[in-house]
Amino acid sequence: MTPKIDSHGHVFTKVSREFPREVSELIPKDHEEPIEKLLIEMEHNQVDQAVLVQTGGADIRSHAYLLHCLKSHPKHFLGIGLIPQDASNITQHMDKLANNSAIVGFRLSTLGGPRDPFAQIDIREFKTFPIWKHAAEKDYVLWLYLRAIDAHLIPYLLEEFPQVRVVINHLGICPGREKFSVDQDGRPQVETPAYNPAFHTTHRLARYENVMIHLSGQYAFSKEDYPYQDLASWHRSLYEIYGTERLMWATDFPWIFNNPGYEKMSRIISELLPDLSEYEYDQIGGENARKFLRFPACHN
């Protein structure tokens, strides 16, 4: 039976000595979204497995709660870690998090290359070049949620490292500078123009077979309430360009817990792509994530 896999979410607990983390407007000191809460939602909505993406700090200590959750529920979750921008030994940091844990990759929000698209490009000078090189050597996944100013650099790295599995987060949208905010429901909001230049970047990446796209984060970009029909054409375009085998569904828990709710987000794909066959729905809803991220077998 095809598993249902939520391929992008976050969990965190209150700041404590056991589980230290960074504090921000999005995740205040006393706010928590524990793993138990996610597991209840998954069970109620017949979701078998999920990807947990680190939030609340990139240093090793801040990953303590994520590592605890992965160790406690090895059949249910895989993890994506973060890398400090000022890490003195990047490869050591990556290996320390991944070794003996279910962390399978790392999220990047910048590539560290020239901001001018007409500049001379030498990817060896990119700040993240050692990350990509090590990911290629150790078979780590790279999870990209890049800003618009970095979007033009992605193909250079994909050309150099075709063996690295890459997941482009949240519809392939690359937010502009200072376009982030937090709404009344405590959710991230990203101001996006009606004509988003990231669309061209996303289209160009379809030629690389090692790239997957997340169908997630709709609440952050839509100007409408659920089911976010103003994004339906974007979803259709991604489906037409990438095909059934290169898309992965995700809820972006916990930001969707109160509005619109996990249950609604568990069927967002059928709302925005209503003409999918059952086979296609199963691929996007879990099978692609299972194969691409190499989830352990689950017994549903």
HELIX and SHEET records of a PDB file:
HELIX    1   1 ILE A   35  HIS A   44  1                                  10    
HELIX    2   2 ARG A   61  HIS A   63  5                                   3    
HELIX    3   3 ALA A   64  SER A   72  1                                   9    
HELIX    4   4 ILE A   90  ALA A   98  1                                   9    
HELIX    5   5 ILE A  123  GLU A  125  5                                   3    
HELIX    6   6 PHE A  129  LYS A  138  1                                  10    
HELIX    7   7 ALA A  148  LEU A  153  5                                   6    
HELIX    8   8 ILE A  154  GLU A  160  1                                   7    
HELIX    9   9 HIS A  170  GLY A  172  5                                   3    
HELIX   10  10 ALA A  198  ARG A  204  1                                   7    
HELIX   11  11 LEU A  205  ARG A  207  5                                   3    
HELIX   12  12 GLN A  218  PHE A  221  1                                   4    
HELIX   13  13 GLN A  229  LEU A  231  5                                   3    
HELIX   14  14 ALA A  232  TYR A  242  1                                  11    
HELIX   15  15 THR A  244  ARG A  246  5                                   3    
HELIX   16  16 TYR A  262  MET A  265  1                                   4    
HELIX   17  17 ILE A  268  LEU A  272  1                                   5    
HELIX   18  18 GLU A  278  ASP A  282  1                                   5    
HELIX   19  19 GLN A  283  GLU A  287  3                                   5    
HELIX   20  20 ASN A  288  LEU A  293  1                                   6    
SHEET    1   A 8 ILE A   5  GLY A   9  0                                        
SHEET    2   A 8 GLN A  49  VAL A  53  1                                        
SHEET    3   A 8 PHE A  77  LEU A  82  1                                        
SHEET    4   A 8 ILE A 103  LEU A 108  1                                        
SHEET    5   A 8 VAL A 141  LEU A 144  1                                        
SHEET    6   A 8 VAL A 166  ILE A 168  1                                        
SHEET    7   A 8 VAL A 211  LEU A 215  1                                        
SHEET    8   A 8 LEU A 247  TRP A 249  1                                        
SHEET    1   B 2 PHE A 180  VAL A 182  0                                        
SHEET    2   B 2 PRO A 188  VAL A 190 -1                                        
END                                                                             
